Amino acid sequence: MKRRLSKIAILLGIILIVFTFLWRFLIVERLMLFPQGFQFRTESESEVVWYIDPATSSPLPPGAEIRSSILVTKELRSIDDQYDSNTALVEERTIYQGFATGEAISISVYALDRHSMKNISDDRAFDWDPSNVVDRGGSYYPAFPRGPSKNQSYPIWKSEIGEPVEVVYLNDHEEEGIKLVNFIWKIYPEDNKKIDPNMLKDFGVSEAISWQQMKSALIGMGIDLDVIIGEVIGLMNQEEQAKLAQLLAKPIPVNYYWSGSSETLVEPKLGIPIKFQNNTETLSMEVDATPFISLVGILMRHAANPRIGEGLAKMMELGSTMKERQKIFDLHINTSEESVREALDWVKKLLPKVDIATTYLPWFFILAGIALLFGGIVSFKKGRES
């Protein structure tokens, strides 16, 4: 009888040890799902620094930048009626209040694998506008990876450029007794990351500059383009007049670029972002100088006119520097302390459940299994000896 009980104890011990590994690496992963009924709101006390006048699009001289405080609110909510057992749909609404161009609102919808927290390819996922469907497959956000490695980088979706950026481990951090991991991403200006054109609408920025806007900017530099054209239009032949009219009928194309860096404090067991800090993001523009240079070329044929010589000389100088990238604004976003506390309170409610599933139960199973296994072996040996 004792030998039989010993064999049962050994078998149960082996089963519990094997079950521990199955529980920790398979079952728990299936049980830890991105939740339904999810609502989360953060506020960031932020600042925007304008390097061009948002009212006129004219560059501001150094030291005359326009600085203003803005409130950035992020609202995340699960779209529960679009969930299934494997896929979660999450809406993110970002509201910029106090922006110089007025209130700016952006809306994105994310399709997440509920188990891995990664984005998946799904035609319901979009940035800025439902018609702007994006494929974020394989990237993270709004959730971060659970149990991240300090030696690995992770792709985090960046809607401003319509592609992921790599985040890397920076350091460990602690807030209110909760251990956090600090990630950082960087986009350098020389990376030439063009922004998603759909973003321009939210920030009141157009994809091109009208000639009227260009004329206003030139006035600020002491160049009256209407006066210059008025002086020479009567001297132009029909071909020159046609070329001039064709040039002025089309807006001047502009390319926009996004750069900057930001740190994100993440609770690693849940993959929940807690705080954005040391954030500086920059919108820059590069004007296509070709139409302007072509205009100067037409006008230069009549440069002998003393009334326009000085203005044309300034225009030539401007044409040579126009291709240089110009900052539009810097955006500094740092999560408010109140929002950090709310996020930490939420995490504190969830962590005990996670610890039970990922730590306490596995330890119980493995220790019970080892005790049964060795107890059964010892009992079995004693039974044979007797």
C-alpha positions in Angstrom: 0.0 0.0 0.0 2.8 2.4 1.0 4.6 1.7 -2.3 1.5 2.4 -4.2 1.0 5.7 -2.4 4.6 6.5 -3.0 4.2 6.0 -6.8 1.1 8.2 -6.7 3.0 10.9 -4.9 5.9 10.7 -7.4 3.4 10.8 -10.3 1.5 13.8 -8.9 4.8 15.6 -8.2 5.9 15.1 -11.8 2.5 16.3 -13.0 2.6 19.4 -10.8 6.1 20.3 -12.0 5.2 19.9 -15.6 1.9 21.8 -15.0 3.8 24.7 -13.4 5.7 25.3 -16.7 2.5 24.9 -18.7 0.7 27.3 -16.4 3.4 30.0 -16.4 4.3 30.0 -20.1 1.1 28.9 -21.8 -2.0 29.1 -19.7 -1.3 32.5 -18.1 -0.4 34.0 -21.5 -3.8 32.9 -22.7 -5.6 34.1 -19.6 -4.0 37.6 -19.6 -6.1 39.4 -22.2 -6.4 43.0 -23.1 -9.5 43.9 -21.2 -13.0 44.9 -22.3 -14.7 47.8 -20.6 -11.4 49.7 -20.8 -11.4 53.5 -20.3 -8.3 55.5 -19.5 -7.7 59.3 -19.6 -4.4 61.2 -19.1 -3.7 64.9 -19.1 -0.3 66.5 -20.0 0.8 69.9 -19.0 2.6 70.9 -22.2 4.1 73.8 -24.1 4.3 74.7 -27.8 7.1 77.0 -29.2 6.3 78.5 -32.6 9.2 79.4 -34.9 6.8 80.8 -37.5 3.9 83.1 -37.0 0.9 80.7 -37.2 -1.3 83.6 -38.4 0.9 84.6 -41.3 3.3 81.6 -41.8 6.1 84.2 -41.7 9.4 83.1 -40.0 10.0 84.7 -36.6 13.4 86.1 -35.8 15.5 84.4 -33.1 14.3 85.4 -29.7 10.8 86.3 -30.9 9.4 82.8 -30.8 5.8 82.5 -29.6 5.5 80.3 -26.5 2.2 79.1 -25.1 1.0 76.5 -22.6 -1.4 73.9 -23.9 -3.3 71.0 -22.4 -3.0 67.7 -24.1 -5.6 65.1 -23.2 -5.5 61.5 -24.3 -8.6 59.4 -23.9 -8.4 55.6 -24.5 -11.5 53.4 -24.6 -12.2 49.9 -25.7 -14.7 49.4 -28.5 -16.4 46.5 -26.9 -18.9 45.6 -29.6 -15.9 45.1 -32.0 -14.1 42.6 -29.7 -13.7 38.9 -30.2 -11.7 36.3 -28.2 -8.4 37.3 -29.9 -8.8 40.9 -31.1 -9.4 44.1 -29.2 -10.3 47.4 -30.9 -9.2 50.5 -29.0 -9.9 54.2 -29.8 -7.5 56.9 -28.9 -8.7 60.5 -28.9 -6.0 63.2 -28.5 -7.1 66.7 -27.8 -4.8 69.7 -28.0 -6.3 72.7 -26.1 -4.8 76.1 -26.3 -3.0 75.5 -29.6 -2.3 78.7 -31.5 -4.3 77.4 -34.5 -7.3 76.6 -32.2 -8.3 73.2 -30.7 -6.8 70.3 -32.5 -8.3 66.8 -32.2 -6.9 63.6 -33.6 -8.6 60.2 -33.5 -7.0 56.8 -34.1 -8.3 53.2 -33.8 -6.0 50.4 -32.9 -6.5 46.6 -33.5 -4.6 44.6 -30.9 -3.9 41.0 -30.4 -5.4 40.5 -26.9 -2.7 38.1 -25.8 0.5 39.6 -27.1 -0.7 43.3 -27.0 0.8 43.8 -30.5 -1.0 45.6 -33.2 -2.4 43.3 -36.0 -3.3 44.0 -39.6 -6.9 45.0 -39.7 -8.8 47.2 -42.1 -10.7 48.8 -39.1 -7.4 50.4 -37.8 -6.8 54.0 -38.9 -5.0 57.2 -38.0 -6.6 60.7 -38.1 -9.5 59.7 -40.4 -11.4 56.4 -40.9 -10.5 56.5 -44.6 -6.8 56.5 -43.7 -6.5 52.8 -42.9 -3.0 51.9 -41.6 -1.2 48.5 -41.2 0.5 48.6 -37.8 1.0 44.8 -37.7 3.8 43.7 -35.4 4.2 47.1 -33.6 3.1 48.1 -30.1 0.9 50.9 -28.8 -1.1 51.9 -26.9 0.1 48.9 -24.9 3.8 48.1 -24.5 5.4 44.7 -24.4 4.9 42.7 -21.1 8.1 41.5 -19.4 10.4 43.5 -21.7 14.1 42.7 -22.1 16.7 45.4 -21.3 18.8 44.2 -24.2 16.1 44.4 -26.9 14.5 47.2 -28.9 10.7 47.2 -29.6 8.7 48.8 -32.4 6.3 51.4 -31.1 3.7 52.9 -33.5 4.2 56.6 -34.2 1.1 58.0 -35.9 2.7 61.3 -36.8 5.0 59.5 -39.3 2.7 56.6 -40.1 5.3 54.0 -39.1 6.9 52.5 -35.9 9.9 53.8 -34.1 12.3 51.7 -32.1 12.3 52.2 -28.3 15.1 50.9 -26.2 15.6 50.5 -22.4 17.0 53.5 -20.7 16.8 52.8 -16.9 14.7 51.5 -14.1 12.5 53.8 -12.2 10.1 53.7 -9.2 7.0 55.7 -8.5 5.0 55.2 -5.3 6.6 51.8 -4.7 5.8 50.5 -8.2 8.8 49.4 -10.3 8.7 50.9 -13.8 10.9 50.6 -16.9 11.9 53.7 -18.7 12.0 53.4 -22.5 13.3 56.1 -24.9 12.8 56.7 -28.7 14.6 59.2 -30.9 13.9 60.5 -34.4 16.8 62.6 -35.7 16.2 65.4 -38.3 18.6 63.6 -40.7 16.2 60.6 -40.6 14.0 62.7 -42.8 10.7 61.2 -41.5 7.9 62.8 -43.4 4.7 63.2 -41.4 1.4 61.6 -42.3 -0.4 64.3 -44.5 -3.6 63.6 -42.6 -2.0 65.1 -39.5 -1.7 68.5 -41.2 -5.4 69.1 -41.0 -5.4 68.7 -37.2 -2.7 71.2 -36.8 -4.0 73.7 -39.3 -1.1 73.3 -41.6 -1.5 73.0 -45.4 0.4 70.8 -47.8 1.3 73.9 -49.9 1.9 77.6 -49.5 -0.3 79.9 -51.6 1.4 82.8 -53.5 -0.7 85.1 -51.4 1.0 83.7 -48.3 4.4 83.9 -50.0 3.7 87.6 -50.8 2.8 88.3 -47.2 6.0 86.6 -46.0 8.0 88.7 -48.6 6.5 91.9 -47.4 7.9 91.1 -43.9 11.3 90.9 -45.6 10.9 94.3 -47.4 10.0 92.7 -50.8 6.7 93.7 -52.4 6.2 91.1 -55.1 3.1 92.8 -56.5 5.0 96.0 -57.1 7.9 94.2 -58.8 5.5 92.3 -61.1 3.6 95.5 -61.8 6.8 97.2 -62.9 7.7 94.5 -65.4 4.5 93.0 -66.6 4.1 95.5 -69.4 7.6 94.8 -70.6 7.1 91.0 -70.8 6.3 89.2 -74.1 3.3 86.9 -74.3 5.3 83.8 -73.6 6.7 85.3 -70.4 3.3 86.5 -69.3 1.9 83.0 -69.9 4.7 81.4 -67.9 4.2 83.9 -65.1 0.5 83.3 -64.9 1.0 79.5 -65.0 3.5 79.8 -62.1 1.3 82.0 -59.9 -1.8 79.7 -60.5 -0.2 76.8 -58.6 0.6 76.8 -54.9 4.2 76.1 -53.7 4.6 72.5 -52.5 6.0 72.0 -48.9 7.4 68.9 -47.3 6.9 68.4 -43.6 9.1 66.4 -41.2 8.8 65.1 -37.7 11.7 64.6 -35.3 12.3 64.5 -31.5 12.6 62.2 -28.6 10.6 61.0 -25.6 10.8 58.8 -22.6 8.0 56.5 -21.5 7.7 55.0 -18.0 6.0 51.6 -18.4 4.7 49.1 -15.8 6.5 46.0 -17.2 4.1 43.2 -15.9 1.1 44.8 -17.6 2.8 46.8 -20.4 0.8 49.9 -19.3 2.4 53.3 -20.1 2.3 55.4 -16.9 4.2 58.6 -17.7 5.6 60.5 -20.7 8.5 62.7 -19.8 11.5 64.6 -21.2 9.5 64.9 -24.4 10.4 67.3 -27.3 8.9 66.7 -30.7 9.4 69.0 -33.7 7.5 69.8 -36.8 9.7 71.2 -39.6 9.1 72.2 -43.2 11.1 72.3 -46.4 9.7 74.5 -49.2 10.1 73.3 -52.8 12.1 76.3 -54.1 11.6 75.4 -57.8 8.6 77.6 -58.5 10.1 80.6 -56.6 13.4 80.2 -58.5 11.6 79.9 -61.8 9.7 83.2 -60.9 13.0 85.0 -60.1 14.4 83.7 -63.4 11.5 85.3 -65.4 11.8 88.6 -63.5 15.6 88.7 -63.8 15.3 89.3 -67.5 14.1 92.8 -66.6 16.5 93.4 -63.7 17.9 96.5 -65.4 14.8 98.4 -64.1 16.3 100.3 -61.1 12.9 100.2 -59.3 13.1 96.5 -58.8 16.8 95.8 -58.8 17.1 95.8 -55.0 14.0 93.6 -54.5 15.1 91.1 -57.1 18.6 90.9 -55.4 16.8 90.0 -52.1 14.6 87.4 -53.9 17.7 85.8 -55.4 19.3 85.5 -52.0 16.1 84.1 -50.6 15.9 81.5 -53.4 19.3 80.2 -52.5 18.3 79.7 -48.8 14.7 78.6 -49.2 15.5 74.9 -49.3 16.9 75.0 -45.8 14.6 73.2 -43.3 12.6 75.6 -41.1 11.2 74.7 -37.7 7.5 75.3 -37.4 7.1 74.4 -33.7 8.5 72.4 -30.8 6.0 70.4 -28.7 6.9 69.5 -25.1 4.6 67.0 -23.5 4.9 65.8 -19.9 2.2 63.8 -18.2 0.6 65.6 -15.2 1.3 64.3 -11.7 -2.5 63.8 -11.2 -2.7 61.5 -14.2 0.4 59.6 -13.1 -1.2 59.0 -9.7 -4.5 57.8 -11.3 -2.5 55.4 -13.6 -0.6 54.1 -10.6 -3.8 53.6 -8.6 -5.2 51.6 -11.4 -2.1 49.5 -11.7 -2.0 48.8 -7.9 -5.5 47.3 -8.2 -4.4 45.0 -11.1 -0.9 43.9 -9.9 -2.0 41.6 -7.0 -4.1 39.5 -9.5 -1.2 39.4 -11.9 1.2 38.4 -9.1 -1.1 35.6 -8.0 -1.2 34.2 -11.5 2.4 34.8 -12.5 4.3 34.3 -9.2 2.4 32.9 -6.3 0.5 30.1 -8.0 3.6 28.9 -10.0 5.7 28.8 -6.8 2.9 26.9 -5.0 2.7 24.3 -7.8 6.4 23.9 -8.2 7.1 23.6 -4.4 4.1 21.2 -4.0 5.4 19.2 -6.9 8.9 19.0 -5.6 7.7 18.0 -2.1 5.5 15.2 -3.5 8.2 14.0 -5.9 11.0 13.8 -3.2 8.6 12.6 -0.5 7.4 9.9 -2.8 10.9 8.8 -3.8 12.0 8.7 -0.1 8.9 6.8 0.9 9.4 4.4 -2.1 13.0 3.7 -1.1 12.1 3.0 2.5 9.4 0.7 1.4 11.8 -1.3 -0.7 14.3 -1.5 2.2 11.7 -2.8 4.6 
